[in-house]
Amino acid sequence: MNEKGGSAKTTLVASVAAYFALRRGLRVLAIDMDPQGQLGKVLGVDVRRARRTAIELLVDSVLGDDAALDRPSPAGSGSSRAATAELPWAPTRIPHLDIVVANKSLGLAPSLESEDPDPTGRMARRLGAARGLDAFDFVLVDAPPSFGMLTLNVLRAVDEVVIPVPLTFLALDGCAELLRTIESVRTRYRHPALRITMVVPVFHRRTRLAREILESLHQNFPKEIAQTVVGYHVKIDEAQSRGLSIFEYAPKDRGADALAAVARELEARAPVGSPR
């Protein structure tokens, strides 16, 4: 999450999810909570043909679709089809990696349930009641790039936040805004467990400004700052344009090495327990 757009949120979620599934053999659920729906696209999923999407995590009135009952459980999960069907997930091409896709309809969610006295808690309640969730080792959420009902739903549903920060002034400002939002969720919504797990510097360039922002991140997040700084890597964009992960498209590229390092560090920081 970062309240500034273009902060590599989708790239980070897709790449970390693919690494966990492809190279670690972990079961991963990726949830797209951005109405742009780009997470599914970069993972090679046809979002336009999806029968069930992330809006089901927020709006009761669209539930009742039995299509998921015909889908198999996540590979090797051992969970029943009925249990997994509670979540609107779909398989990706990558074994062990499933996804809840999003599209523009997700942007309508705030207006569809105006009668709800606690609309920002809907995602937390939905995931909390989903028995199929325990089939996954990691659940990764791609958050929207702006403050609002969707962002609050995500923050109330998770315990950990990873903040990718492009080394630009505007992205650093978006990071500061997010810190205020997180503190508000901790106190106003009584979610003290919410924490920043990692701050990932991205889009690094050898400029004075980038160096100064990186120093600022080290000063403000001495424990959370990632050891790996991700630069500009053309192969990552090429891979995403083909609906492939960087680990499939160019596994020996420096971009693949950097994102693999981020994924390893994130796994090492994750608390014991499942799902994470």
C-alpha positions in Angstrom: 0.0 0.0 0.0 1.0 3.6 -0.7 -1.5 6.4 -1.2 0.5 7.6 -4.1 -0.3 6.0 -7.5 2.4 4.4 -9.6 4.3 3.1 -6.6 4.9 -0.5 -7.8 2.3 -1.9 -5.5 0.9 -4.3 -8.1 4.3 -5.3 -9.3 5.4 -6.1 -5.8 2.3 -8.2 -5.0 2.4 -10.1 -8.2 6.1 -10.8 -8.0 6.2 -11.8 -4.3 3.2 -14.0 -4.9 4.8 -15.7 -7.9 8.1 -16.2 -6.0 6.4 -17.8 -3.1 4.4 -20.1 -5.3 7.1 -21.0 -8.0 10.2 -21.1 -5.9 9.0 -21.9 -2.4 6.1 -24.1 -3.3 3.8 -22.1 -0.9 0.1 -21.7 -1.4 -0.7 -18.1 -2.0 -3.9 -16.1 -2.4 -3.5 -12.7 -4.1 -6.4 -10.3 -3.6 -6.9 -7.3 -5.9 -8.7 -4.4 -4.1 -7.9 -1.8 -6.8 -10.7 -1.2 -9.3 -8.2 -0.9 -12.1 -7.9 -4.7 -11.9 -4.2 -4.8 -13.0 -3.1 -7.5 -10.6 -5.0 -10.1 -12.6 -3.8 -8.8 -15.9 -0.1 -9.0 -15.0 -0.6 -12.5 -13.7 -2.2 -13.5 -17.1 -5.8 -13.7 -15.9 -8.6 -12.5 -18.2 -10.3 -10.1 -15.7 -13.1 -9.2 -18.1 -14.4 -12.8 -18.2 -14.2 -13.3 -14.4 -17.6 -14.3 -13.0 -16.7 -13.5 -9.4 -14.6 -10.6 -8.3 -13.4 -8.7 -5.2 -16.7 -6.8 -4.9 -18.1 -9.9 -3.2 -15.8 -9.2 -0.3 -17.7 -6.0 0.3 -21.3 -6.4 -1.0 -23.7 -9.0 0.1 -26.2 -8.4 -2.7 -24.0 -9.9 -5.4 -23.4 -13.2 -3.5 -25.2 -16.4 -4.3 -23.2 -17.3 -7.4 -22.6 -21.1 -7.1 -20.0 -21.1 -9.9 -17.2 -21.5 -7.5 -18.6 -24.8 -6.2 -17.4 -26.3 -9.5 -13.8 -25.2 -9.0 -11.3 -27.5 -7.3 -9.7 -26.6 -4.0 -6.2 -25.0 -4.1 -3.6 -27.5 -5.1 -2.8 -29.8 -2.3 -4.9 -27.9 0.2 -7.0 -30.8 1.3 -9.9 -28.4 2.0 -13.4 -29.1 0.8 -14.8 -27.4 -2.3 -17.6 -25.9 -0.2 -15.2 -24.3 2.2 -13.0 -22.8 -0.5 -16.0 -21.6 -2.5 -16.7 -19.0 0.2 -14.1 -16.8 -1.4 -14.4 -15.6 -5.0 -11.0 -16.9 -6.0 -9.8 -18.1 -9.4 -6.7 -20.2 -10.2 -3.8 -18.6 -12.1 -1.5 -20.3 -14.5 1.0 -20.6 -11.7 0.5 -23.7 -9.5 -0.3 -22.9 -5.9 -1.2 -19.3 -6.8 -4.9 -18.2 -6.7 -6.3 -14.8 -7.1 -9.4 -12.7 -6.3 -9.6 -10.4 -9.3 -11.0 -6.9 -9.4 -12.6 -4.7 -12.1 -14.3 -1.3 -12.2 -17.4 -2.6 -10.4 -15.3 -2.6 -7.2 -15.4 1.2 -7.4 -19.2 1.1 -6.9 -19.0 -0.8 -3.6 -19.1 2.3 -1.4 -22.5 3.3 -2.8 -24.1 -0.1 -2.8 -24.1 -0.7 0.9 -24.8 2.7 2.3 -27.1 1.3 4.9 -24.3 -0.6 6.6 -23.4 0.9 10.0 -19.8 -0.3 9.7 -19.0 -0.3 5.9 -15.2 -0.2 6.4 -15.3 -3.5 8.3 -16.9 -5.6 5.6 -13.8 -7.1 4.2 -12.5 -8.1 7.6 -15.8 -9.8 8.5 -15.9 -11.6 5.1 -12.3 -12.9 5.4 -12.8 -13.8 9.1 -15.7 -16.0 8.2 -14.0 -17.7 5.2 -13.0 -21.3 6.2 -11.1 -21.7 2.9 -8.6 -19.1 3.9 -6.6 -21.5 6.0 -5.6 -23.4 2.9 -3.1 -20.6 2.0 0.3 -19.9 3.5 0.2 -16.3 2.5 -2.6 -13.8 1.6 -1.3 -10.7 -0.2 -3.5 -7.8 -0.9 -3.0 -5.1 -3.6 -4.5 -2.0 -2.1 -6.0 1.0 -4.1 -3.7 4.0 -4.6 -6.0 6.5 -2.7 -7.6 7.0 0.6 -11.3 6.0 0.9 -13.6 3.2 1.9 -11.7 0.5 0.0 -8.4 1.5 1.7 -10.0 1.4 5.1 -11.5 -2.0 4.4 -8.1 -3.4 3.5 -6.3 -1.9 6.6 -9.0 -3.3 8.9 -8.7 -6.7 7.3 -4.9 -7.2 7.5 -2.3 -7.1 10.3 0.7 -6.2 8.2 1.4 -3.4 5.7 4.2 -3.4 3.1 4.9 0.1 1.7 6.7 0.4 -1.6 8.2 3.9 -1.9 9.5 5.2 -5.2 12.4 7.4 -4.5 10.6 10.6 -5.4 9.2 13.5 -3.3 5.6 12.8 -4.1 5.8 9.1 -3.2 7.5 10.0 0.1 4.7 12.4 0.8 2.2 9.6 0.0 4.0 7.4 2.5 3.7 10.1 5.2 -0.1 10.3 4.5 -0.4 6.5 4.8 1.4 6.6 8.2 -1.4 8.9 9.5 -4.0 6.6 8.1 -2.5 3.5 9.7 -2.4 5.3 13.1 -6.0 6.3 12.7 -7.0 2.7 12.0 -5.1 1.5 15.1 -6.9 3.9 17.4 -10.3 4.7 15.9 -11.1 1.1 14.8 -9.3 -0.6 17.7 -6.8 -2.5 15.5 -3.6 -2.2 17.6 -2.1 -5.2 15.8 -1.8 -3.4 12.5 1.9 -2.8 11.8 4.3 -1.8 9.0 6.3 -4.9 8.2 8.5 -3.5 5.5 9.2 -0.4 3.5 10.6 -1.2 0.1 12.5 1.5 -1.9 11.7 1.1 -5.6 12.5 2.8 -8.9 16.0 3.7 -7.7 18.1 6.0 -9.8 21.6 7.3 -9.2 20.5 10.9 -8.4 21.1 13.2 -5.5 17.3 13.3 -4.7 17.0 9.5 -4.7 20.0 9.3 -2.3 18.4 11.9 0.0 15.0 10.2 0.0 16.7 6.8 0.7 18.5 8.3 3.6 15.3 9.8 4.9 13.6 6.3 4.7 16.5 4.8 6.7 16.1 7.5 9.4 12.3 7.2 9.7 12.1 3.4 9.3 15.3 2.0 10.7 13.8 -1.4 11.4 11.3 -1.6 8.6 13.4 -0.5 5.7 14.2 -3.4 3.3 17.8 -4.3 2.7 17.1 -4.6 -1.1 16.6 -1.4 -3.2 14.7 -2.2 -6.4 15.7 -0.1 -9.4 14.3 0.3 -12.9 14.2 -3.0 -14.7 12.8 -3.2 -18.3 12.4 -6.9 -18.1 9.8 -6.6 -15.4 7.6 -4.4 -17.6 8.1 -6.8 -20.5 7.1 -9.8 -18.4 4.0 -8.0 -17.1 2.9 -7.0 -20.7 2.9 -10.7 -21.5 1.0 -11.8 -18.4 4.1 -13.5 -17.0 6.0 -13.2 -13.7 9.6 -12.0 -14.0 10.7 -15.4 -12.7 9.1 -17.1 -15.7 10.1 -14.5 -18.3 13.6 -13.6 -17.3 14.6 -15.6 -14.2 18.3 -14.5 -14.5 17.6 -10.8 -14.9 18.7 -8.4 -12.1 15.1 -7.4 -11.6 14.3 -11.0 -10.8 17.1 -11.1 -8.3 16.0 -7.9 -6.6 12.3 -9.0 -6.3 13.4 -12.5 -5.1 15.5 -10.8 -2.4 12.5 -8.7 -1.3 10.3 -11.8 -1.2 12.8 -13.7 0.9 13.1 -10.8 3.3 9.4 -10.5 3.6 9.0 -14.2 4.3 11.7 -14.0 7.0 9.8 -11.2 8.7 6.4 -12.9 8.6 5.1 -14.0 12.0 4.6 -17.7 12.6 1.1 -18.8 11.7 -1.1 -19.5 8.8 -2.4 -17.7 6.8 0.2 -14.8 6.9 
